[in-house]
Amino acid sequence: CPGSARRSHEGCRSSCARWPWLWLLCLSLPLFAWFLHRQGRNLQSMIVVFLDQLGKDLNLTKLQPESMAPAQASTPAGSTPINAVPSAGPTAPAAPISQTPRPLI
């Protein structure tokens, strides 16, 4: 605003008095962001529980990510870790996995 510093402060006071909700809006934005973040986490948790239950109902096996799998050093002697590369010897082909779908009634 053109004019002296005193005049600009008066303009600020009048605008603050005219729009008190503006300060409340600025102060409530972090609270609203926290609320949205929390709701997103709750929704993610409900989806995980729903998918876990659906997998259990369909007799599926839950796989753990590799980062959560036990280290190779902790595998018992004579066993091969899941992520190990197979040796170059002859092996029998794996049997195909088939599961008949259940009716949706």
N, CA, C and O atoms as a MOPAC input file, in Angstrom:
PM7 MOZYME 1SCF
protein

 N      0.84100 1    -1.17600 1     0.00000 1
 C      0.00000 1     0.00000 1     0.00000 1
 C      0.88300 1     1.23500 1     0.00000 1
 O      1.85200 1     1.29200 1     0.75700 1
 N      0.57600 1     2.22100 1    -0.82400 1
 C      1.36500 1     3.45300 1    -0.80500 1
 C      1.07500 1     4.24100 1     0.46800 1
 O     -0.03800 1     4.21000 1     0.99300 1
 N      2.06400 1     4.92500 1     0.94200 1
 C      1.87800 1     5.75400 1     2.13000 1
 C      2.87700 1     5.41100 1     3.19100 1
 O      3.82700 1     4.66800 1     2.94300 1
 N      2.67500 1     5.94300 1     4.37600 1
 C      3.61100 1     5.74800 1     5.47400 1
 C      3.43100 1     4.36100 1     6.09500 1
 O      2.48700 1     3.63000 1     5.79800 1
 N      4.39500 1     4.03500 1     6.98000 1
 C      4.35000 1     2.75000 1     7.67800 1
 C      3.13700 1     2.68100 1     8.59000 1
 O      2.52900 1     1.62400 1     8.75500 1
 N      2.79000 1     3.83100 1     9.18600 1
 C      1.62900 1     3.85800 1    10.07600 1
 C      0.36800 1     3.50900 1     9.30000 1
 O     -0.49800 1     2.78500 1     9.79100 1
 N      0.27900 1     4.01500 1     8.12500 1
 C     -0.89700 1     3.75600 1     7.30100 1
 C     -0.98300 1     2.27400 1     6.91300 1
 O     -2.07500 1     1.70800 1     6.85800 1
 N      0.18700 1     1.64200 1     6.64000 1
 C      0.16900 1     0.22300 1     6.26700 1
 C     -0.24600 1    -0.64900 1     7.45800 1
 O     -0.92600 1    -1.66000 1     7.28000 1
 N      0.16700 1    -0.25600 1     8.68300 1
 C     -0.25500 1    -1.02000 1     9.85600 1
 C     -1.75400 1    -0.88600 1    10.08600 1
 O     -2.41200 1    -1.84300 1    10.49400 1
 N     -2.28100 1     0.27400 1     9.83100 1
 C     -3.73100 1     0.45000 1     9.98300 1
 C     -4.47800 1    -0.42400 1     8.98800 1
 O     -5.53000 1    -0.97600 1     9.31000 1
 N     -3.94300 1    -0.55100 1     7.78300 1
 C     -4.56700 1    -1.41000 1     6.78000 1
 C     -4.54500 1    -2.87100 1     7.20200 1
 O     -5.49200 1    -3.62000 1     6.96000 1
 N     -3.43800 1    -3.26200 1     7.84300 1
 C     -3.33100 1    -4.64400 1     8.33400 1
 C     -4.35100 1    -4.89700 1     9.42900 1
 O     -5.00800 1    -5.93800 1     9.44200 1
 N     -4.48700 1    -3.95600 1    10.34100 1
 C     -5.46000 1    -4.12900 1    11.42900 1
 C     -6.88000 1    -4.20200 1    10.89900 1
 O     -7.68800 1    -5.00500 1    11.36500 1
 N     -7.17600 1    -3.36600 1     9.93100 1
 C     -8.54400 1    -3.39900 1     9.41100 1
 C     -8.80900 1    -4.69100 1     8.64600 1
 O     -9.91300 1    -5.23200 1     8.70900 1
 N     -7.80100 1    -5.19200 1     7.92200 1
 C     -8.01700 1    -6.44900 1     7.20400 1
 C     -8.09600 1    -7.62500 1     8.18000 1
 O     -8.85500 1    -8.56500 1     7.94600 1
 N     -7.32900 1    -7.58500 1     9.26400 1
 C     -7.40800 1    -8.65100 1    10.27200 1
 C     -8.76300 1    -8.63100 1    10.95700 1
 O     -9.32500 1    -9.68300 1    11.26100 1
 N     -9.28600 1    -7.44400 1    11.19800 1
 C    -10.59800 1    -7.33900 1    11.82500 1
 C    -11.69100 1    -7.74800 1    10.84500 1
 O    -12.72900 1    -8.27700 1    11.24200 1
 N    -11.44700 1    -7.49800 1     9.56700 1
 C    -12.44600 1    -7.82500 1     8.57300 1
 C    -12.47100 1    -9.32900 1     8.26400 1
 O    -13.53500 1    -9.88100 1     7.98600 1
 N    -11.29700 1   -10.00300 1     8.31000 1
 C    -11.20600 1   -11.42200 1     7.96900 1
 C    -10.55500 1   -12.22600 1     9.10100 1
 O     -9.43200 1   -12.70000 1     8.92900 1
 N    -11.20500 1   -12.39100 1    10.22700 1
 C    -10.57900 1   -13.16000 1    11.30900 1
 C    -10.47000 1   -14.65200 1    10.97300 1
 O     -9.62800 1   -15.35400 1    11.53500 1
 N    -11.30000 1   -15.12600 1    10.07900 1
 C    -11.27000 1   -16.53100 1     9.69900 1
 C    -10.00400 1   -16.87400 1     8.93700 1
 O     -9.62500 1   -18.04300 1     8.86800 1
 N     -9.33200 1   -15.86300 1     8.35500 1
 C     -8.11000 1   -16.12600 1     7.60700 1
 C     -7.01300 1   -16.66800 1     8.52300 1
 O     -6.29200 1   -17.59300 1     8.14900 1
 N     -6.88700 1   -16.09000 1     9.73200 1
 C     -5.89400 1   -16.58200 1    10.68200 1
 C     -6.26200 1   -17.97600 1    11.18500 1
 O     -5.39000 1   -18.82600 1    11.36800 1
 N     -7.53800 1   -18.20200 1    11.40400 1
 C     -7.96100 1   -19.53300 1    11.84700 1
 C     -7.69200 1   -20.57500 1    10.77300 1
 O     -7.32700 1   -21.71100 1    11.07600 1
 N     -7.87300 1   -20.18600 1     9.52700 1
 C     -7.60300 1   -21.10500 1     8.42200 1
 C     -6.11800 1   -21.46100 1     8.36600 1
 O     -5.76700 1   -22.62700 1     8.19000 1
 N     -5.25700 1   -20.47300 1     8.51300 1
 C     -3.81100 1   -20.71800 1     8.48500 1
 C     -3.36900 1   -21.59300 1     9.66000 1
 O     -2.48200 1   -22.43200 1     9.51000 1
 N     -3.97900 1   -21.40100 1    10.81300 1
 C     -3.60700 1   -22.19300 1    11.97500 1
 C     -4.17900 1   -23.60800 1    11.92500 1
 O     -3.61800 1   -24.52100 1    12.53000 1
 N     -5.28400 1   -23.79900 1    11.21400 1
 C     -5.91000 1   -25.12000 1    11.19000 1
 C     -5.40000 1   -26.00800 1    10.06100 1
 O     -5.70500 1   -27.20100 1    10.05400 1
 N     -4.63800 1   -25.47900 1     9.11000 1
 C     -4.13900 1   -26.30000 1     8.00400 1
 C     -3.25700 1   -27.46300 1     8.46500 1
 O     -3.43900 1   -28.57200 1     7.96200 1
 N     -2.31100 1   -27.27600 1     9.39400 1
 C     -1.52900 1   -28.43000 1     9.85500 1
 C     -2.40100 1   -29.49500 1    10.53200 1
 O     -2.15300 1   -30.69100 1    10.37900 1
 N     -3.40000 1   -29.06800 1    11.26300 1
 C     -4.30500 1   -30.02200 1    11.90300 1
 C     -5.08200 1   -30.81800 1    10.85600 1
 O     -5.26600 1   -32.02600 1    10.99900 1
 N     -5.53200 1   -30.14100 1     9.81300 1
 C     -6.25900 1   -30.81300 1     8.74200 1
 C     -5.34100 1   -31.78100 1     7.98500 1
 O     -5.77000 1   -32.87200 1     7.61000 1
 N     -4.08700 1   -31.39000 1     7.76000 1
 C     -3.13000 1   -32.28000 1     7.09400 1
 C     -2.87800 1   -33.52700 1     7.93600 1
 O     -2.81700 1   -34.63400 1     7.40100 1
 N     -2.73500 1   -33.35900 1     9.23500 1
 C     -2.54700 1   -34.51000 1    10.12500 1
 C     -3.76700 1   -35.42600 1    10.07400 1
 O     -3.62400 1   -36.64800 1    10.03000 1
 N     -4.97100 1   -34.84100 1    10.07900 1
 C     -6.20300 1   -35.61600 1    10.01700 1
 C     -6.26700 1   -36.43000 1     8.72300 1
 O     -6.62500 1   -37.60700 1     8.75500 1
 N     -5.92600 1   -35.81700 1     7.58800 1
 C     -5.95200 1   -36.54700 1     6.31500 1
 C     -4.91600 1   -37.67200 1     6.30200 1
 O     -5.18700 1   -38.76100 1     5.79500 1
 N     -3.74400 1   -37.41300 1     6.85300 1
 C     -2.71300 1   -38.45600 1     6.92400 1
 C     -3.18200 1   -39.62800 1     7.77500 1
 O     -2.98500 1   -40.78700 1     7.41000 1
 N     -3.79700 1   -39.32400 1     8.90000 1
 C     -4.29600 1   -40.38500 1     9.78400 1
 C     -5.40600 1   -41.19400 1     9.11700 1
 O     -5.44700 1   -42.41800 1     9.24600 1
 N     -6.30300 1   -40.51500 1     8.40700 1
 C     -7.37400 1   -41.22300 1     7.70600 1
 C     -6.81100 1   -42.11100 1     6.60000 1
 O     -7.31800 1   -43.20800 1     6.36500 1
 N     -5.77000 1   -41.64200 1     5.92500 1
 C     -5.12400 1   -42.46800 1     4.90300 1
 C     -4.51100 1   -43.71400 1     5.50000 1
 O     -4.60800 1   -44.79400 1     4.91800 1
 N     -3.87900 1   -43.57900 1     6.65900 1
 C     -3.28900 1   -44.75000 1     7.32800 1
 C     -4.37000 1   -45.72900 1     7.78600 1
 O     -4.19500 1   -46.94300 1     7.68100 1
 N     -5.49800 1   -45.19500 1     8.30000 1
 C     -6.59800 1   -46.06400 1     8.71600 1
 C     -7.16700 1   -46.81900 1     7.52100 1
 O     -7.45100 1   -48.01200 1     7.62400 1
 N     -7.33400 1   -46.14400 1     6.39600 1
 C     -7.84800 1   -46.79800 1     5.19700 1
 C     -6.88900 1   -47.86900 1     4.71500 1
 O     -7.32200 1   -48.95600 1     4.33300 1
 N     -5.58900 1   -47.58200 1     4.72400 1
 C     -4.59600 1   -48.56500 1     4.31800 1
 C     -4.64400 1   -49.78700 1     5.23200 1
 O     -4.54100 1   -50.91800 1     4.75700 1
 N     -4.79700 1   -49.57400 1     6.51800 1
 C     -4.88000 1   -50.68000 1     7.46500 1
 C     -6.12000 1   -51.53200 1     7.21700 1
 O     -6.05300 1   -52.76000 1     7.27300 1
 N     -7.25500 1   -50.88100 1     6.94100 1
 C     -8.47900 1   -51.64600 1     6.67200 1
 C     -8.35700 1   -52.45300 1     5.38800 1
 O     -8.86300 1   -53.57300 1     5.31700 1
 N     -7.69700 1   -51.90800 1     4.37500 1
 C     -7.51300 1   -52.64600 1     3.12500 1
 C     -6.62000 1   -53.86300 1     3.35300 1
 O     -6.89200 1   -54.93400 1     2.81000 1
 N     -5.55900 1   -53.71700 1     4.14700 1
 C     -4.67200 1   -54.83900 1     4.44200 1
 C     -5.42500 1   -55.93700 1     5.18000 1
 O     -5.27700 1   -57.11700 1     4.85900 1
 N     -6.22700 1   -55.56000 1     6.16100 1
 C     -7.00500 1   -56.55600 1     6.91200 1
 C     -8.00400 1   -57.24300 1     5.98800 1
 O     -8.17700 1   -58.45900 1     6.06800 1
 N     -8.66700 1   -56.48400 1     5.10900 1
 C     -9.61800 1   -57.06100 1     4.16500 1
 C     -8.92500 1   -58.05400 1     3.23400 1
 O     -9.43300 1   -59.15400 1     3.01600 1
 N     -7.76700 1   -57.67300 1     2.68100 1
 C     -7.06400 1   -58.57400 1     1.76500 1
 C     -6.53300 1   -59.80600 1     2.48500 1
 O     -6.53800 1   -60.89900 1     1.91900 1
 N     -6.07600 1   -59.64700 1     3.72300 1
 C     -5.62200 1   -60.80500 1     4.49500 1
 C     -6.77600 1   -61.78100 1     4.72300 1
 O     -6.60400 1   -62.99100 1     4.57100 1
 N     -7.93000 1   -61.27100 1     5.08100 1
 C     -9.08800 1   -62.13600 1     5.31000 1
 C     -9.54900 1   -62.78900 1     4.01100 1
 O     -9.91500 1   -63.96500 1     4.01100 1
 N     -9.53800 1   -62.05100 1     2.91300 1
 C     -9.93100 1   -62.60600 1     1.62100 1
 C     -8.97400 1   -63.71500 1     1.21000 1
 O     -9.40200 1   -64.76000 1     0.72000 1
 N     -7.68200 1   -63.48900 1     1.40700 1
 C     -6.70000 1   -64.53000 1     1.10000 1
 C     -6.88300 1   -65.75800 1     1.97500 1
 O     -6.72800 1   -66.88400 1     1.50300 1
 N     -7.20900 1   -65.55400 1     3.23600 1
 C     -7.44400 1   -66.68700 1     4.13300 1
 C     -8.68200 1   -67.46600 1     3.69500 1
 O     -8.68200 1   -68.69600 1     3.72300 1
 N     -9.74400 1   -66.75300 1     3.28900 1
 C    -10.96200 1   -67.41600 1     2.82700 1
 C    -10.73000 1   -68.21100 1     1.54700 1
 O    -11.37700 1   -69.23500 1     1.33000 1
 N     -9.80700 1   -67.74700 1     0.69400 1
 C     -9.51300 1   -68.43900 1    -0.56300 1
 C     -8.37300 1   -69.44400 1    -0.41200 1
 O     -7.89300 1   -69.98700 1    -1.40700 1
 N     -7.93800 1   -69.69600 1     0.81800 1
 C     -6.85300 1   -70.63400 1     1.13400 1
 C     -5.56000 1   -70.27100 1     0.40000 1
 O     -4.87300 1   -71.15000 1    -0.12000 1
 N     -5.23500 1   -68.99700 1     0.35800 1
 C     -3.99500 1   -68.54400 1    -0.25100 1
 C     -2.91700 1   -68.42300 1     0.81400 1
 O     -3.21700 1   -68.29600 1     2.00000 1
 N     -1.66700 1   -68.46400 1     0.38800 1
 C     -0.53600 1   -68.36200 1     1.29900 1
 C      0.02700 1   -66.94700 1     1.23600 1
 O      0.26500 1   -66.41600 1     0.15100 1
 N      0.23500 1   -66.35100 1     2.37900 1
 C      0.78600 1   -64.99800 1     2.43500 1
 C      2.30500 1   -65.06900 1     2.32000 1
 O      2.96200 1   -65.78300 1     3.07800 1
 N      2.85500 1   -64.32200 1     1.36500 1
 C      4.29800 1   -64.27400 1     1.17300 1
 C      4.86500 1   -63.06000 1     1.88600 1
 O      4.25800 1   -61.98900 1     1.89800 1
 N      6.03000 1   -63.23900 1     2.47700 1
 C      6.71000 1   -62.13800 1     3.15100 1
 C      7.67800 1   -61.48600 1     2.16900 1
 O      8.26100 1   -62.18300 1     1.33700 1
 N      7.86500 1   -60.17600 1     2.24200 1
 C      8.86100 1   -59.52400 1     1.38600 1
 C     10.25600 1   -60.02900 1     1.70700 1
 O     10.51200 1   -60.50500 1     2.81300 1
 N     11.16300 1   -59.92500 1     0.73400 1
 C     12.52600 1   -60.42700 1     0.94400 1
 C     13.23300 1   -59.72300 1     2.08800 1
 O     14.05400 1   -60.33000 1     2.77500 1
 N     12.92700 1   -58.45900 1     2.29900 1
 C     13.60900 1   -57.73300 1     3.37300 1
 C     13.22800 1   -58.27300 1     4.74600 1
 O     13.98500 1   -58.11400 1     5.70400 1
 N     12.06600 1   -58.90800 1     4.85300 1
 C     11.63400 1   -59.45800 1     6.13100 1
 C     11.95200 1   -60.95000 1     6.24600 1
 O     11.80000 1   -61.53200 1     7.32000 1
 N     12.39400 1   -61.57500 1     5.14600 1
 C     12.71800 1   -63.00000 1     5.16800 1
 C     13.98200 1   -63.20700 1     5.99600 1
 O     14.81700 1   -62.30700 1     6.08100 1
 N     14.13300 1   -64.39000 1     6.61200 1
 C     15.34100 1   -64.65400 1     7.40000 1
 C     16.57700 1   -64.67100 1     6.50200 1
 O     16.48300 1   -64.96300 1     5.31000 1
 N     17.71900 1   -64.35800 1     7.07600 1
 C     18.97300 1   -64.32100 1     6.32700 1
 C     19.38400 1   -65.72400 1     5.90300 1
 O     18.94300 1   -66.70600 1     6.49900 1
 N     20.23400 1   -65.82600 1     4.86600 1
 C     20.66800 1   -67.12300 1     4.36700 1
 C     21.47200 1   -67.88900 1     5.41700 1
 O     21.45500 1   -69.11900 1     5.43500 1
 N     22.16200 1   -67.17900 1     6.27200 1
 C     22.97100 1   -67.83800 1     7.29500 1
 C     22.10300 1   -68.58100 1     8.30000 1
 O     22.58500 1   -69.49800 1     8.96500 1
 N     20.85100 1   -68.21000 1     8.42400 1
 C     20.00400 1   -68.85100 1     9.42000 1
 C     19.25200 1   -70.05600 1     8.85800 1
 O     18.45500 1   -70.65800 1     9.57700 1
 N     19.48400 1   -70.43400 1     7.57600 1
 C     18.81100 1   -71.61400 1     7.02600 1
 C     19.48000 1   -72.86800 1     7.56200 1
 O     20.69900 1   -72.90200 1     7.72800 1
 N     18.68500 1   -73.90300 1     7.83400 1
 C     19.27200 1   -75.13900 1     8.35600 1
 C     20.20500 1   -75.78800 1     7.34100 1
 O     20.07500 1   -75.56200 1     6.13700 1
 N     21.14600 1   -76.59200 1     7.82700 1
 C     22.10500 1   -77.27100 1     6.95500 1
 C     21.36800 1   -78.22300 1     6.01900 1
 O     20.46100 1   -78.94300 1     6.43600 1
 N     21.76500 1   -78.21800 1     4.75600 1
 C     21.15400 1   -79.11300 1     3.78300 1
 C     19.93700 1   -78.51800 1     3.08900 1
 O     19.45100 1   -79.10100 1     2.12000 1
 N     19.43800 1   -77.40300 1     3.54000 1
 C     18.28400 1   -76.78700 1     2.88600 1
 C     18.74800 1   -75.64000 1     1.99600 1
 O     19.82800 1   -75.08500 1     2.19500 1
 N     17.94000 1   -75.29900 1     1.03400 1
 C     18.26400 1   -74.24100 1     0.09400 1
 C     17.33200 1   -73.06900 1     0.34600 1
 O     16.12000 1   -73.26200 1     0.44100 1
 N     17.86300 1   -71.85900 1     0.45800 1
 C     16.99000 1   -70.69900 1     0.62500 1
 C     16.11200 1   -70.49900 1    -0.60700 1
 O     16.45100 1   -70.94600 1    -1.70200 1
 N     15.00200 1   -69.83700 1    -0.41900 1
 C     14.04100 1   -69.64300 1    -1.50100 1
 C     14.64700 1   -68.84400 1    -2.64200 1
 O     14.38300 1   -69.14900 1    -3.80500 1
 N     15.44100 1   -67.84100 1    -2.35000 1
 C     15.96400 1   -66.97200 1    -3.39500 1
 C     17.29200 1   -67.45400 1    -3.96800 1
 O     17.94600 1   -66.70900 1    -4.69800 1
 N     17.70500 1   -68.68400 1    -3.65700 1
 C     18.96600 1   -69.21300 1    -4.16400 1
 C     18.80900 1   -69.61200 1    -5.62500 1
 O     17.73100 1   -70.02200 1    -6.05600 1
 N     19.89500 1   -69.48800 1    -6.38000 1
 C     19.89700 1   -69.89400 1    -7.78500 1
 C     20.07000 1   -71.39800 1    -7.83900 1
 O     20.97300 1   -71.93000 1    -7.19300 1
 N     19.21500 1   -72.11500 1    -8.60500 1
 C     19.34500 1   -73.56700 1    -8.65400 1
 C     20.64900 1   -73.97700 1    -9.32600 1
 O     21.18800 1   -73.24800 1   -10.15900 1
 N     21.14800 1   -75.15400 1    -8.95300 1
 C     22.39100 1   -75.65800 1    -9.53100 1
 C     22.14700 1   -76.08600 1   -10.97700 1
 O     21.00200 1   -76.18600 1   -11.41700 1
 N     23.22900 1   -76.33800 1   -11.70800 1
 C     23.13000 1   -76.66200 1   -13.12900 1
 C     22.77100 1   -78.12300 1   -13.37100 1
 O     22.77700 1   -78.55000 1   -14.52600 1
 N     22.46200 1   -78.90400 1   -12.35900 1
 C     22.13100 1   -80.32100 1   -12.52000 1
 C     20.70800 1   -80.52500 1   -13.02400 1
 O     19.90400 1   -79.59300 1   -13.03400 1
 N     20.40100 1   -81.76400 1   -13.44700 1
 C     19.04200 1   -82.04100 1   -13.92200 1
 C     18.05000 1   -82.01300 1   -12.76600 1
 O     18.30300 1   -82.56200 1   -11.69400 1
 N     16.95600 1   -81.38300 1   -13.00000 1
 C     15.91200 1   -81.30100 1   -11.98200 1
 C     14.58200 1   -81.61800 1   -12.62500 1
 O     14.39400 1   -81.44200 1   -13.82900 1
 N     13.67900 1   -82.08100 1   -11.81700 1
 C     12.33700 1   -82.38800 1   -12.30700 1
 C     11.56900 1   -81.08900 1   -12.46100 1
 O     11.73200 1   -80.18400 1   -11.64300 1
 N     10.72800 1   -80.97100 1   -13.49800 1
 C      9.94800 1   -79.74600 1   -13.64400 1
 C      8.93800 1   -79.61400 1   -12.51200 1
 O      8.41300 1   -80.60600 1   -12.00600 1
 N      8.68800 1   -78.42400 1   -12.14400 1
 C      7.74000 1   -78.16200 1   -11.06900 1
 C      6.32900 1   -78.46500 1   -11.54500 1
 O      5.97800 1   -78.20200 1   -12.69600 1
 N      5.53500 1   -79.01300 1   -10.65800 1
 C      4.14600 1   -79.31300 1   -10.99300 1
 C      3.36200 1   -78.01300 1   -11.08700 1
 O      3.53700 1   -77.12500 1   -10.25300 1
 N      2.50400 1   -77.89000 1   -12.08700 1
 C      1.71800 1   -76.65100 1   -12.18900 1
 C      0.73800 1   -76.53900 1   -11.03000 1
 O      0.16600 1   -77.52700 1   -10.57000 1
 N      0.56800 1   -75.33800 1   -10.58900 1
 C     -0.35500 1   -75.07400 1    -9.49000 1
 C     -1.71000 1   -74.75200 1   -10.09300 1
 O     -1.84900 1   -73.82400 1   -10.88900 1
 N     -2.69700 1   -75.52700 1    -9.70500 1
 C     -4.04400 1   -75.24500 1   -10.21000 1
 C     -4.99600 1   -75.20000 1    -9.02800 1
 O     -4.88500 1   -75.97200 1    -8.07600 1
 N     -5.89700 1   -74.30500 1    -9.11800 1
 C     -6.91300 1   -74.17400 1    -8.07900 1
 C     -8.21200 1   -73.81800 1    -8.78900 1
 O     -8.29200 1   -72.84300 1    -9.53700 1
 N     -9.20100 1   -74.61700 1    -8.53800 1
 C    -10.48900 1   -74.32600 1    -9.17900 1
 C    -11.16100 1   -73.19800 1    -8.42400 1
 O    -11.21700 1   -73.21900 1    -7.19500 1
 N    -11.67400 1   -72.20800 1    -9.15200 1
 C    -12.31600 1   -71.09900 1    -8.46700 1
 C    -13.63800 1   -71.51500 1    -7.82400 1
 O    -14.37900 1   -72.34100 1    -8.35700 1
 N    -13.90500 1   -70.92700 1    -6.68000 1
 C    -15.15600 1   -71.20500 1    -5.99200 1
 C    -16.25100 1   -70.31500 1    -6.56400 1
 O    -15.97400 1   -69.19100 1    -6.98100 1
 N    -17.48100 1   -70.79400 1    -6.59000 1
 C    -18.57000 1   -69.93400 1    -7.11200 1
 C    -18.81900 1   -68.75200 1    -6.16300 1
 O    -18.63800 1   -68.85500 1    -4.95000 1
 N    -19.23100 1   -67.65500 1    -6.74400 1
 C    -19.46000 1   -66.43000 1    -5.96800 1
 C    -20.91100 1   -66.33300 1    -5.51300 1
 O    -21.58500 1   -65.34300 1    -5.79600 1
 N    -21.38100 1   -67.32500 1    -4.83000 1
 C    -22.77700 1   -67.32600 1    -4.36100 1
 C    -22.79400 1   -67.09600 1    -2.87400 1
 O    -23.86500 1   -67.05800 1    -2.26700 1

